[in-house]
Amino acid sequence: MLVDKEGDERTLEADTVVIAAGTRPNNAFVDELKKTVPEAYAAGDCVEPRSILEAMREGYLAGLSI
């Protein structure tokens, strides 16, 4: 059972349920790259977990920097 944003309780049938909770950035790969290449840019969830729109913007800005 789940509660939607209006507060209504509903039941959904499913074969699999995935719960994504407690996110944190993982930028270890970028940190390692920065030791060996002249330029490395981080974008998306390795900076901070957020939306896909923010990740796309960061990737776009990184591309403009190259």
mmCIF file as Biopython writes it, N, C-alpha, C and O atoms, coordinates in Angstrom:
data_model
#
loop_
_atom_site.group_PDB
_atom_site.id
_atom_site.type_symbol
_atom_site.label_atom_id
_atom_site.label_alt_id
_atom_site.label_comp_id
_atom_site.label_asym_id
_atom_site.label_entity_id
_atom_site.label_seq_id
_atom_site.pdbx_PDB_ins_code
_atom_site.Cartn_x
_atom_site.Cartn_y
_atom_site.Cartn_z
_atom_site.occupancy
_atom_site.B_iso_or_equiv
_atom_site.auth_seq_id
_atom_site.auth_asym_id
_atom_site.pdbx_PDB_model_num
ATOM 1   N N  . MET A ? 1  ? 0.841  -1.174 0.000   1.0 0.0 1  A 1 
ATOM 2   C CA . MET A ? 1  ? 0.000  0.000  0.000   1.0 0.0 1  A 1 
ATOM 3   C C  . MET A ? 1  ? 0.886  1.236  0.000   1.0 0.0 1  A 1 
ATOM 4   O O  . MET A ? 1  ? 1.969  1.231  0.585   1.0 0.0 1  A 1 
ATOM 5   N N  . LEU A ? 2  ? 0.425  2.291  -0.655  1.0 0.0 2  A 1 
ATOM 6   C CA . LEU A ? 2  ? 1.138  3.555  -0.670  1.0 0.0 2  A 1 
ATOM 7   C C  . LEU A ? 2  ? 0.156  4.685  -0.438  1.0 0.0 2  A 1 
ATOM 8   O O  . LEU A ? 2  ? -1.058 4.520  -0.563  1.0 0.0 2  A 1 
ATOM 9   N N  . VAL A ? 3  ? 0.708  5.833  -0.098  1.0 0.0 3  A 1 
ATOM 10  C CA . VAL A ? 3  ? -0.099 7.040  0.080   1.0 0.0 3  A 1 
ATOM 11  C C  . VAL A ? 3  ? 0.388  8.050  -0.947  1.0 0.0 3  A 1 
ATOM 12  O O  . VAL A ? 3  ? 1.568  8.400  -0.966  1.0 0.0 3  A 1 
ATOM 13  N N  . ASP A ? 4  ? -0.523 8.521  -1.806  1.0 0.0 4  A 1 
ATOM 14  C CA . ASP A ? 4  ? -0.116 9.479  -2.826  1.0 0.0 4  A 1 
ATOM 15  C C  . ASP A ? 4  ? -0.060 10.892 -2.253  1.0 0.0 4  A 1 
ATOM 16  O O  . ASP A ? 4  ? -0.353 11.102 -1.076  1.0 0.0 4  A 1 
ATOM 17  N N  . LYS A ? 5  ? 0.320  11.866 -3.094  1.0 0.0 5  A 1 
ATOM 18  C CA . LYS A ? 5  ? 0.524  13.220 -2.596  1.0 0.0 5  A 1 
ATOM 19  C C  . LYS A ? 5  ? -0.757 13.886 -2.117  1.0 0.0 5  A 1 
ATOM 20  O O  . LYS A ? 5  ? -0.694 14.873 -1.383  1.0 0.0 5  A 1 
ATOM 21  N N  . GLU A ? 6  ? -1.918 13.374 -2.512  1.0 0.0 6  A 1 
ATOM 22  C CA . GLU A ? 6  ? -3.192 13.899 -2.006  1.0 0.0 6  A 1 
ATOM 23  C C  . GLU A ? 6  ? -3.598 13.243 -0.689  1.0 0.0 6  A 1 
ATOM 24  O O  . GLU A ? 6  ? -4.599 13.623 -0.081  1.0 0.0 6  A 1 
ATOM 25  N N  . GLY A ? 7  ? -2.811 12.248 -0.249  1.0 0.0 7  A 1 
ATOM 26  C CA . GLY A ? 7  ? -3.110 11.564 1.004   1.0 0.0 7  A 1 
ATOM 27  C C  . GLY A ? 7  ? -3.999 10.345 0.845   1.0 0.0 7  A 1 
ATOM 28  O O  . GLY A ? 7  ? -4.403 9.737  1.837   1.0 0.0 7  A 1 
ATOM 29  N N  . ASP A ? 8  ? -4.311 9.978  -0.399  1.0 0.0 8  A 1 
ATOM 30  C CA . ASP A ? 8  ? -5.140 8.800  -0.654  1.0 0.0 8  A 1 
ATOM 31  C C  . ASP A ? 8  ? -4.300 7.535  -0.595  1.0 0.0 8  A 1 
ATOM 32  O O  . ASP A ? 8  ? -3.203 7.489  -1.150  1.0 0.0 8  A 1 
ATOM 33  N N  . GLU A ? 9  ? -4.810 6.511  0.074   1.0 0.0 9  A 1 
ATOM 34  C CA . GLU A ? 9  ? -4.118 5.219  0.160   1.0 0.0 9  A 1 
ATOM 35  C C  . GLU A ? 9  ? -4.494 4.380  -1.045  1.0 0.0 9  A 1 
ATOM 36  O O  . GLU A ? 9  ? -5.664 4.303  -1.421  1.0 0.0 9  A 1 
ATOM 37  N N  . ARG A ? 10 ? -3.474 3.739  -1.661  1.0 0.0 10 A 1 
ATOM 38  C CA . ARG A ? 10 ? -3.705 2.881  -2.821  1.0 0.0 10 A 1 
ATOM 39  C C  . ARG A ? 10 ? -2.842 1.641  -2.706  1.0 0.0 10 A 1 
ATOM 40  O O  . ARG A ? 10 ? -1.829 1.632  -2.008  1.0 0.0 10 A 1 
ATOM 41  N N  . THR A ? 11 ? -3.251 0.613  -3.389  1.0 0.0 11 A 1 
ATOM 42  C CA . THR A ? 11 ? -2.472 -0.612 -3.476  1.0 0.0 11 A 1 
ATOM 43  C C  . THR A ? 11 ? -2.080 -0.819 -4.934  1.0 0.0 11 A 1 
ATOM 44  O O  . THR A ? 11 ? -2.916 -0.718 -5.831  1.0 0.0 11 A 1 
ATOM 45  N N  . LEU A ? 12 ? -0.803 -1.110 -5.161  1.0 0.0 12 A 1 
ATOM 46  C CA . LEU A ? 12 ? -0.308 -1.385 -6.505  1.0 0.0 12 A 1 
ATOM 47  C C  . LEU A ? 12 ? 0.244  -2.800 -6.548  1.0 0.0 12 A 1 
ATOM 48  O O  . LEU A ? 12 ? 0.970  -3.218 -5.647  1.0 0.0 12 A 1 
ATOM 49  N N  . GLU A ? 13 ? -0.102 -3.534 -7.596  1.0 0.0 13 A 1 
ATOM 50  C CA . GLU A ? 13 ? 0.476  -4.852 -7.789  1.0 0.0 13 A 1 
ATOM 51  C C  . GLU A ? 13 ? 1.817  -4.692 -8.481  1.0 0.0 13 A 1 
ATOM 52  O O  . GLU A ? 13 ? 1.947  -3.909 -9.422  1.0 0.0 13 A 1 
ATOM 53  N N  . ALA A ? 14 ? 2.817  -5.434 -8.014  1.0 0.0 14 A 1 
ATOM 54  C CA . ALA A ? 14 ? 4.148  -5.342 -8.618  1.0 0.0 14 A 1 
ATOM 55  C C  . ALA A ? 14 ? 4.915  -6.633 -8.396  1.0 0.0 14 A 1 
ATOM 56  O O  . ALA A ? 14 ? 4.712  -7.324 -7.398  1.0 0.0 14 A 1 
ATOM 57  N N  . ASP A ? 15 ? 5.799  -6.953 -9.334  1.0 0.0 15 A 1 
ATOM 58  C CA . ASP A ? 15 ? 6.696  -8.093 -9.181  1.0 0.0 15 A 1 
ATOM 59  C C  . ASP A ? 15 ? 7.925  -7.693 -8.371  1.0 0.0 15 A 1 
ATOM 60  O O  . ASP A ? 15 ? 8.467  -8.497 -7.613  1.0 0.0 15 A 1 
ATOM 61  N N  . THR A ? 16 ? 8.359  -6.447 -8.537  1.0 0.0 16 A 1 
ATOM 62  C CA . THR A ? 16 ? 9.567  -5.959 -7.887  1.0 0.0 16 A 1 
ATOM 63  C C  . THR A ? 16 ? 9.326  -4.551 -7.371  1.0 0.0 16 A 1 
ATOM 64  O O  . THR A ? 16 ? 8.664  -3.746 -8.025  1.0 0.0 16 A 1 
ATOM 65  N N  . VAL A ? 17 ? 9.864  -4.260 -6.203  1.0 0.0 17 A 1 
ATOM 66  C CA . VAL A ? 17 ? 9.799  -2.921 -5.642  1.0 0.0 17 A 1 
ATOM 67  C C  . VAL A ? 17 ? 11.225 -2.482 -5.343  1.0 0.0 17 A 1 
ATOM 68  O O  . VAL A ? 17 ? 11.971 -3.202 -4.679  1.0 0.0 17 A 1 
ATOM 69  N N  . VAL A ? 18 ? 11.607 -1.306 -5.830  1.0 0.0 18 A 1 
ATOM 70  C CA . VAL A ? 18 ? 12.929 -0.751 -5.586  1.0 0.0 18 A 1 
ATOM 71  C C  . VAL A ? 18 ? 12.758 0.517  -4.764  1.0 0.0 18 A 1 
ATOM 72  O O  . VAL A ? 18 ? 12.003 1.414  -5.141  1.0 0.0 18 A 1 
ATOM 73  N N  . ILE A ? 19 ? 13.454 0.587  -3.656  1.0 0.0 19 A 1 
ATOM 74  C CA . ILE A ? 19 ? 13.413 1.766  -2.820  1.0 0.0 19 A 1 
ATOM 75  C C  . ILE A ? 19 ? 14.772 2.447  -2.912  1.0 0.0 19 A 1 
ATOM 76  O O  . ILE A ? 19 ? 15.799 1.845  -2.599  1.0 0.0 19 A 1 
ATOM 77  N N  . ALA A ? 20 ? 14.771 3.703  -3.341  1.0 0.0 20 A 1 
ATOM 78  C CA . ALA A ? 20 ? 16.002 4.489  -3.418  1.0 0.0 20 A 1 
ATOM 79  C C  . ALA A ? 20 ? 15.934 5.563  -2.345  1.0 0.0 20 A 1 
ATOM 80  O O  . ALA A ? 20 ? 15.142 6.501  -2.442  1.0 0.0 20 A 1 
ATOM 81  N N  . ALA A ? 21 ? 16.756 5.422  -1.335  1.0 0.0 21 A 1 
ATOM 82  C CA . ALA A ? 21 ? 16.738 6.386  -0.233  1.0 0.0 21 A 1 
ATOM 83  C C  . ALA A ? 21 ? 18.156 6.570  0.290   1.0 0.0 21 A 1 
ATOM 84  O O  . ALA A ? 21 ? 18.987 5.666  0.207   1.0 0.0 21 A 1 
ATOM 85  N N  . GLY A ? 22 ? 18.413 7.735  0.821   1.0 0.0 22 A 1 
ATOM 86  C CA . GLY A ? 22 ? 19.715 7.989  1.416   1.0 0.0 22 A 1 
ATOM 87  C C  . GLY A ? 22 ? 20.823 8.113  0.398   1.0 0.0 22 A 1 
ATOM 88  O O  . GLY A ? 22 ? 21.766 7.322  0.414   1.0 0.0 22 A 1 
ATOM 89  N N  . THR A ? 23 ? 20.732 9.080  -0.479  1.0 0.0 23 A 1 
ATOM 90  C CA . THR A ? 23 ? 21.747 9.237  -1.514  1.0 0.0 23 A 1 
ATOM 91  C C  . THR A ? 23 ? 22.861 10.166 -1.056  1.0 0.0 23 A 1 
ATOM 92  O O  . THR A ? 23 ? 22.658 11.046 -0.219  1.0 0.0 23 A 1 
ATOM 93  N N  . ARG A ? 24 ? 24.025 9.952  -1.615  1.0 0.0 24 A 1 
ATOM 94  C CA . ARG A ? 24 ? 25.163 10.827 -1.361  1.0 0.0 24 A 1 
ATOM 95  C C  . ARG A ? 24 ? 26.064 10.796 -2.591  1.0 0.0 24 A 1 
ATOM 96  O O  . ARG A ? 24 ? 26.114 9.794  -3.304  1.0 0.0 24 A 1 
ATOM 97  N N  . PRO A ? 25 ? 26.777 11.896 -2.837  1.0 0.0 25 A 1 
ATOM 98  C CA . PRO A ? 25 ? 27.608 11.951 -4.040  1.0 0.0 25 A 1 
ATOM 99  C C  . PRO A ? 25 ? 28.775 10.970 -3.984  1.0 0.0 25 A 1 
ATOM 100 O O  . PRO A ? 25 ? 29.291 10.656 -2.912  1.0 0.0 25 A 1 
ATOM 101 N N  . ASN A ? 26 ? 29.178 10.496 -5.158  1.0 0.0 26 A 1 
ATOM 102 C CA . ASN A ? 26 ? 30.347 9.634  -5.272  1.0 0.0 26 A 1 
ATOM 103 C C  . ASN A ? 26 ? 31.265 10.251 -6.311  1.0 0.0 26 A 1 
ATOM 104 O O  . ASN A ? 26 ? 31.117 10.000 -7.507  1.0 0.0 26 A 1 
ATOM 105 N N  . ASN A ? 27 ? 32.209 11.055 -5.855  1.0 0.0 27 A 1 
ATOM 106 C CA . ASN A ? 27 ? 33.097 11.749 -6.785  1.0 0.0 27 A 1 
ATOM 107 C C  . ASN A ? 27 ? 34.524 11.216 -6.748  1.0 0.0 27 A 1 
ATOM 108 O O  . ASN A ? 27 ? 35.442 11.895 -7.207  1.0 0.0 27 A 1 
ATOM 109 N N  . ALA A ? 28 ? 34.728 10.025 -6.216  1.0 0.0 28 A 1 
ATOM 110 C CA . ALA A ? 28 ? 36.067 9.441  -6.117  1.0 0.0 28 A 1 
ATOM 111 C C  . ALA A ? 28 ? 36.706 9.264  -7.493  1.0 0.0 28 A 1 
ATOM 112 O O  . ALA A ? 28 ? 37.909 9.477  -7.645  1.0 0.0 28 A 1 
ATOM 113 N N  . PHE A ? 29 ? 35.923 8.880  -8.489  1.0 0.0 29 A 1 
ATOM 114 C CA . PHE A ? 29 ? 36.466 8.670  -9.830  1.0 0.0 29 A 1 
ATOM 115 C C  . PHE A ? 29 ? 37.000 9.979  -10.413 1.0 0.0 29 A 1 
ATOM 116 O O  . PHE A ? 29 ? 38.080 10.002 -11.004 1.0 0.0 29 A 1 
ATOM 117 N N  . VAL A ? 30 ? 36.248 11.060 -10.249 1.0 0.0 30 A 1 
ATOM 118 C CA . VAL A ? 30 ? 36.695 12.363 -10.761 1.0 0.0 30 A 1 
ATOM 119 C C  . VAL A ? 30 ? 37.948 12.810 -10.025 1.0 0.0 30 A 1 
ATOM 120 O O  . VAL A ? 30 ? 38.862 13.360 -10.639 1.0 0.0 30 A 1 
ATOM 121 N N  . ASP A ? 31 ? 38.003 12.583 -8.729  1.0 0.0 31 A 1 
ATOM 122 C CA . ASP A ? 31 ? 39.199 12.947 -7.955  1.0 0.0 31 A 1 
ATOM 123 C C  . ASP A ? 31 ? 40.431 12.211 -8.479  1.0 0.0 31 A 1 
ATOM 124 O O  . ASP A ? 31 ? 41.507 12.800 -8.580  1.0 0.0 31 A 1 
ATOM 125 N N  . GLU A ? 32 ? 40.280 10.930 -8.813  1.0 0.0 32 A 1 
ATOM 126 C CA . GLU A ? 32 ? 41.398 10.150 -9.362  1.0 0.0 32 A 1 
ATOM 127 C C  . GLU A ? 32 ? 41.778 10.652 -10.752 1.0 0.0 32 A 1 
ATOM 128 O O  . GLU A ? 32 ? 42.962 10.752 -11.072 1.0 0.0 32 A 1 
ATOM 129 N N  . LEU A ? 33 ? 40.785 10.968 -11.574 1.0 0.0 33 A 1 
ATOM 130 C CA . LEU A ? 33 ? 41.076 11.483 -12.916 1.0 0.0 33 A 1 
ATOM 131 C C  . LEU A ? 33 ? 41.860 12.786 -12.855 1.0 0.0 33 A 1 
ATOM 132 O O  . LEU A ? 33 ? 42.776 12.999 -13.650 1.0 0.0 33 A 1 
ATOM 133 N N  . LYS A ? 34 ? 41.512 13.641 -11.936 1.0 0.0 34 A 1 
ATOM 134 C CA . LYS A ? 34 ? 42.171 14.941 -11.827 1.0 0.0 34 A 1 
ATOM 135 C C  . LYS A ? 34 ? 43.659 14.807 -11.511 1.0 0.0 34 A 1 
ATOM 136 O O  . LYS A ? 34 ? 44.423 15.749 -11.725 1.0 0.0 34 A 1 
ATOM 137 N N  . LYS A ? 35 ? 44.077 13.651 -11.006 1.0 0.0 35 A 1 
ATOM 138 C CA . LYS A ? 35 ? 45.491 13.413 -10.720 1.0 0.0 35 A 1 
ATOM 139 C C  . LYS A ? 35 ? 46.279 13.071 -11.984 1.0 0.0 35 A 1 
ATOM 140 O O  . LYS A ? 35 ? 47.504 13.197 -12.005 1.0 0.0 35 A 1 
ATOM 141 N N  . THR A ? 36 ? 45.579 12.636 -13.040 1.0 0.0 36 A 1 
ATOM 142 C CA . THR A ? 36 ? 46.286 12.130 -14.219 1.0 0.0 36 A 1 
ATOM 143 C C  . THR A ? 36 ? 45.992 12.869 -15.517 1.0 0.0 36 A 1 
ATOM 144 O O  . THR A ? 36 ? 46.746 12.728 -16.480 1.0 0.0 36 A 1 
ATOM 145 N N  . VAL A ? 37 ? 44.925 13.648 -15.573 1.0 0.0 37 A 1 
ATOM 146 C CA . VAL A ? 37 ? 44.583 14.367 -16.799 1.0 0.0 37 A 1 
ATOM 147 C C  . VAL A ? 37 ? 44.514 15.865 -16.520 1.0 0.0 37 A 1 
ATOM 148 O O  . VAL A ? 37 ? 44.238 16.272 -15.392 1.0 0.0 37 A 1 
ATOM 149 N N  . PRO A ? 38 ? 44.762 16.685 -17.536 1.0 0.0 38 A 1 
ATOM 150 C CA . PRO A ? 38 ? 44.776 18.133 -17.303 1.0 0.0 38 A 1 
ATOM 151 C C  . PRO A ? 38 ? 43.410 18.712 -16.943 1.0 0.0 38 A 1 
ATOM 152 O O  . PRO A ? 38 ? 43.334 19.685 -16.193 1.0 0.0 38 A 1 
ATOM 153 N N  . GLU A ? 39 ? 42.332 18.129 -17.466 1.0 0.0 39 A 1 
ATOM 154 C CA . GLU A ? 39 ? 40.991 18.623 -17.170 1.0 0.0 39 A 1 
ATOM 155 C C  . GLU A ? 39 ? 40.041 17.467 -16.906 1.0 0.0 39 A 1 
ATOM 156 O O  . GLU A ? 39 ? 40.023 16.491 -17.656 1.0 0.0 39 A 1 
ATOM 157 N N  . ALA A ? 40 ? 39.259 17.570 -15.852 1.0 0.0 40 A 1 
ATOM 158 C CA . ALA A ? 40 ? 38.208 16.595 -15.561 1.0 0.0 40 A 1 
ATOM 159 C C  . ALA A ? 40 ? 37.043 17.362 -14.953 1.0 0.0 40 A 1 
ATOM 160 O O  . ALA A ? 40 ? 37.235 18.206 -14.078 1.0 0.0 40 A 1 
ATOM 161 N N  . TYR A ? 41 ? 35.850 17.068 -15.412 1.0 0.0 41 A 1 
ATOM 162 C CA . TYR A ? 41 ? 34.662 17.778 -14.958 1.0 0.0 41 A 1 
ATOM 163 C C  . TYR A ? 41 ? 33.679 16.794 -14.336 1.0 0.0 41 A 1 
ATOM 164 O O  . TYR A ? 41 ? 33.480 15.693 -14.851 1.0 0.0 41 A 1 
ATOM 165 N N  . ALA A ? 42 ? 33.080 17.186 -13.253 1.0 0.0 42 A 1 
ATOM 166 C CA . ALA A ? 42 ? 32.053 16.369 -12.605 1.0 0.0 42 A 1 
ATOM 167 C C  . ALA A ? 42 ? 30.685 16.922 -12.961 1.0 0.0 42 A 1 
ATOM 168 O O  . ALA A ? 42 ? 30.501 18.135 -13.053 1.0 0.0 42 A 1 
ATOM 169 N N  . ALA A ? 43 ? 29.729 16.030 -13.161 1.0 0.0 43 A 1 
ATOM 170 C CA . ALA A ? 43 ? 28.358 16.434 -13.464 1.0 0.0 43 A 1 
ATOM 171 C C  . ALA A ? 43 ? 27.404 15.411 -12.885 1.0 0.0 43 A 1 
ATOM 172 O O  . ALA A ? 43 ? 27.769 14.252 -12.685 1.0 0.0 43 A 1 
ATOM 173 N N  . GLY A ? 44 ? 26.205 15.832 -12.621 1.0 0.0 44 A 1 
ATOM 174 C CA . GLY A ? 44 ? 25.173 14.917 -12.161 1.0 0.0 44 A 1 
ATOM 175 C C  . GLY A ? 44 ? 25.345 14.490 -10.719 1.0 0.0 44 A 1 
ATOM 176 O O  . GLY A ? 44 ? 25.804 15.263 -9.878  1.0 0.0 44 A 1 
ATOM 177 N N  . ASP A ? 45 ? 24.971 13.251 -10.441 1.0 0.0 45 A 1 
ATOM 178 C CA . ASP A ? 45 ? 24.936 12.760 -9.066  1.0 0.0 45 A 1 
ATOM 179 C C  . ASP A ? 45 ? 26.306 12.622 -8.420  1.0 0.0 45 A 1 
ATOM 180 O O  . ASP A ? 45 ? 26.381 12.518 -7.195  1.0 0.0 45 A 1 
ATOM 181 N N  . CYS A ? 46 ? 27.394 12.617 -9.188  1.0 0.0 46 A 1 
ATOM 182 C CA . CYS A ? 46 ? 28.700 12.546 -8.538  1.0 0.0 46 A 1 
ATOM 183 C C  . CYS A ? 46 ? 29.051 13.889 -7.892  1.0 0.0 46 A 1 
ATOM 184 O O  . CYS A ? 46 ? 29.940 13.950 -7.043  1.0 0.0 46 A 1 
ATOM 185 N N  . VAL A ? 47 ? 28.360 14.965 -8.286  1.0 0.0 47 A 1 
ATOM 186 C CA . VAL A ? 47 ? 28.517 16.256 -7.618  1.0 0.0 47 A 1 
ATOM 187 C C  . VAL A ? 47 ? 27.621 16.283 -6.386  1.0 0.0 47 A 1 
ATOM 188 O O  . VAL A ? 47 ? 28.077 16.531 -5.270  1.0 0.0 47 A 1 
ATOM 189 N N  . GLU A ? 48 ? 26.346 16.024 -6.610  1.0 0.0 48 A 1 
ATOM 190 C CA . GLU A ? 48 ? 25.342 15.979 -5.549  1.0 0.0 48 A 1 
ATOM 191 C C  . GLU A ? 48 ? 24.076 15.389 -6.152  1.0 0.0 48 A 1 
ATOM 192 O O  . GLU A ? 48 ? 23.664 15.805 -7.235  1.0 0.0 48 A 1 
ATOM 193 N N  . PRO A ? 49 ? 23.447 14.428 -5.477  1.0 0.0 49 A 1 
ATOM 194 C CA . PRO A ? 49 ? 22.221 13.849 -6.033  1.0 0.0 49 A 1 
ATOM 195 C C  . PRO A ? 49 ? 21.135 14.910 -6.221  1.0 0.0 49 A 1 
ATOM 196 O O  . PRO A ? 49 ? 20.709 15.574 -5.275  1.0 0.0 49 A 1 
ATOM 197 N N  . ARG A ? 50 ? 20.704 15.044 -7.478  1.0 0.0 50 A 1 
ATOM 198 C CA . ARG A ? 50 ? 19.669 16.008 -7.835  1.0 0.0 50 A 1 
ATOM 199 C C  . ARG A ? 50 ? 18.896 15.503 -9.028  1.0 0.0 50 A 1 
ATOM 200 O O  . ARG A ? 50 ? 18.830 14.296 -9.258  1.0 0.0 50 A 1 
ATOM 201 N N  . SER A ? 51 ? 18.311 16.404 -9.788  1.0 0.0 51 A 1 
ATOM 202 C CA . SER A ? 51 ? 17.485 15.997 -10.922 1.0 0.0 51 A 1 
ATOM 203 C C  . SER A ? 51 ? 18.316 15.834 -12.200 1.0 0.0 51 A 1 
ATOM 204 O O  . SER A ? 51 ? 19.451 16.303 -12.285 1.0 0.0 51 A 1 
ATOM 205 N N  . ILE A ? 52 ? 17.732 15.166 -13.178 1.0 0.0 52 A 1 
ATOM 206 C CA . ILE A ? 52 ? 18.382 14.958 -14.462 1.0 0.0 52 A 1 
ATOM 207 C C  . ILE A ? 52 ? 18.605 16.291 -15.178 1.0 0.0 52 A 1 
ATOM 208 O O  . ILE A ? 52 ? 19.584 16.444 -15.909 1.0 0.0 52 A 1 
ATOM 209 N N  . LEU A ? 53 ? 17.714 17.247 -14.976 1.0 0.0 53 A 1 
ATOM 210 C CA . LEU A ? 53 ? 17.878 18.551 -15.628 1.0 0.0 53 A 1 
ATOM 211 C C  . LEU A ? 53 ? 19.149 19.247 -15.156 1.0 0.0 53 A 1 
ATOM 212 O O  . LEU A ? 53 ? 19.853 19.860 -15.958 1.0 0.0 53 A 1 
ATOM 213 N N  . GLU A ? 54 ? 19.442 19.158 -13.882 1.0 0.0 54 A 1 
ATOM 214 C CA . GLU A ? 54 ? 20.671 19.758 -13.368 1.0 0.0 54 A 1 
ATOM 215 C C  . GLU A ? 54 ? 21.901 19.032 -13.899 1.0 0.0 54 A 1 
ATOM 216 O O  . GLU A ? 54 ? 22.910 19.663 -14.212 1.0 0.0 54 A 1 
ATOM 217 N N  . ALA A ? 55 ? 21.821 17.715 -13.999 1.0 0.0 55 A 1 
ATOM 218 C CA . ALA A ? 55 ? 22.939 16.943 -14.545 1.0 0.0 55 A 1 
ATOM 219 C C  . ALA A ? 55 ? 23.183 17.311 -16.008 1.0 0.0 55 A 1 
ATOM 220 O O  . ALA A ? 55 ? 24.332 17.442 -16.430 1.0 0.0 55 A 1 
ATOM 221 N N  . MET A ? 56 ? 22.117 17.476 -16.779 1.0 0.0 56 A 1 
ATOM 222 C CA . MET A ? 56 ? 22.261 17.845 -18.189 1.0 0.0 56 A 1 
ATOM 223 C C  . MET A ? 56 ? 22.876 19.233 -18.317 1.0 0.0 56 A 1 
ATOM 224 O O  . MET A ? 56 ? 23.718 19.459 -19.187 1.0 0.0 56 A 1 
ATOM 225 N N  . ARG A ? 57 ? 22.473 20.146 -17.477 1.0 0.0 57 A 1 
ATOM 226 C CA . ARG A ? 57 ? 23.030 21.499 -17.521 1.0 0.0 57 A 1 
ATOM 227 C C  . ARG A ? 57 ? 24.525 21.468 -17.199 1.0 0.0 57 A 1 
ATOM 228 O O  . ARG A ? 57 ? 25.321 22.125 -17.870 1.0 0.0 57 A 1 
ATOM 229 N N  . GLU A ? 58 ? 24.904 20.707 -16.174 1.0 0.0 58 A 1 
ATOM 230 C CA . GLU A ? 58 ? 26.329 20.609 -15.812 1.0 0.0 58 A 1 
ATOM 231 C C  . GLU A ? 58 ? 27.139 19.984 -16.934 1.0 0.0 58 A 1 
ATOM 232 O O  . GLU A ? 58 ? 28.251 20.432 -17.216 1.0 0.0 58 A 1 
ATOM 233 N N  . GLY A ? 59 ? 26.607 18.967 -17.572 1.0 0.0 59 A 1 
ATOM 234 C CA . GLY A ? 59 ? 27.293 18.354 -18.706 1.0 0.0 59 A 1 
ATOM 235 C C  . GLY A ? 59 ? 27.435 19.319 -19.865 1.0 0.0 59 A 1 
ATOM 236 O O  . GLY A ? 59 ? 28.481 19.369 -20.511 1.0 0.0 59 A 1 
ATOM 237 N N  . TYR A ? 60 ? 26.397 20.080 -20.131 1.0 0.0 60 A 1 
ATOM 238 C CA . TYR A ? 60 ? 26.434 21.092 -21.187 1.0 0.0 60 A 1 
ATOM 239 C C  . TYR A ? 60 ? 27.502 22.142 -20.890 1.0 0.0 60 A 1 
ATOM 240 O O  . TYR A ? 60 ? 28.290 22.495 -21.767 1.0 0.0 60 A 1 
ATOM 241 N N  . LEU A ? 61 ? 27.528 22.639 -19.661 1.0 0.0 61 A 1 
ATOM 242 C CA . LEU A ? 61 ? 28.520 23.656 -19.285 1.0 0.0 61 A 1 
ATOM 243 C C  . LEU A ? 61 ? 29.949 23.094 -19.351 1.0 0.0 61 A 1 
ATOM 244 O O  . LEU A ? 61 ? 30.878 23.795 -19.750 1.0 0.0 61 A 1 
ATOM 245 N N  . ALA A ? 62 ? 30.113 21.845 -18.963 1.0 0.0 62 A 1 
ATOM 246 C CA . ALA A ? 62 ? 31.421 21.219 -19.061 1.0 0.0 62 A 1 
ATOM 247 C C  . ALA A ? 62 ? 31.857 21.122 -20.523 1.0 0.0 62 A 1 
ATOM 248 O O  . ALA A ? 62 ? 33.020 21.364 -20.847 1.0 0.0 62 A 1 
ATOM 249 N N  . GLY A ? 63 ? 30.923 20.768 -21.398 1.0 0.0 63 A 1 
ATOM 250 C CA . GLY A ? 63 ? 31.220 20.692 -22.822 1.0 0.0 63 A 1 
ATOM 251 C C  . GLY A ? 63 ? 31.628 22.032 -23.396 1.0 0.0 63 A 1 
ATOM 252 O O  . GLY A ? 63 ? 32.512 22.096 -24.250 1.0 0.0 63 A 1 
ATOM 253 N N  . LEU A ? 64 ? 31.004 23.097 -22.946 1.0 0.0 64 A 1 
ATOM 254 C CA . LEU A ? 64 ? 31.361 24.441 -23.409 1.0 0.0 64 A 1 
ATOM 255 C C  . LEU A ? 64 ? 32.754 24.830 -22.950 1.0 0.0 64 A 1 
ATOM 256 O O  . LEU A ? 64 ? 33.422 25.630 -23.604 1.0 0.0 64 A 1 
ATOM 257 N N  . SER A ? 65 ? 33.200 24.272 -21.827 1.0 0.0 65 A 1 
ATOM 258 C CA . SER A ? 65 ? 34.502 24.609 -21.266 1.0 0.0 65 A 1 
ATOM 259 C C  . SER A ? 65 ? 35.660 23.955 -22.005 1.0 0.0 65 A 1 
ATOM 260 O O  . SER A ? 65 ? 36.806 24.379 -21.860 1.0 0.0 65 A 1 
ATOM 261 N N  . ILE A ? 66 ? 35.376 22.943 -22.783 1.0 0.0 66 A 1 
ATOM 262 C CA . ILE A ? 66 ? 36.441 22.173 -23.448 1.0 0.0 66 A 1 
ATOM 263 C C  . ILE A ? 66 ? 36.884 22.880 -24.712 1.0 0.0 66 A 1 
ATOM 264 O O  . ILE A ? 66 ? 37.770 22.394 -25.415 1.0 0.0 66 A 1 
#
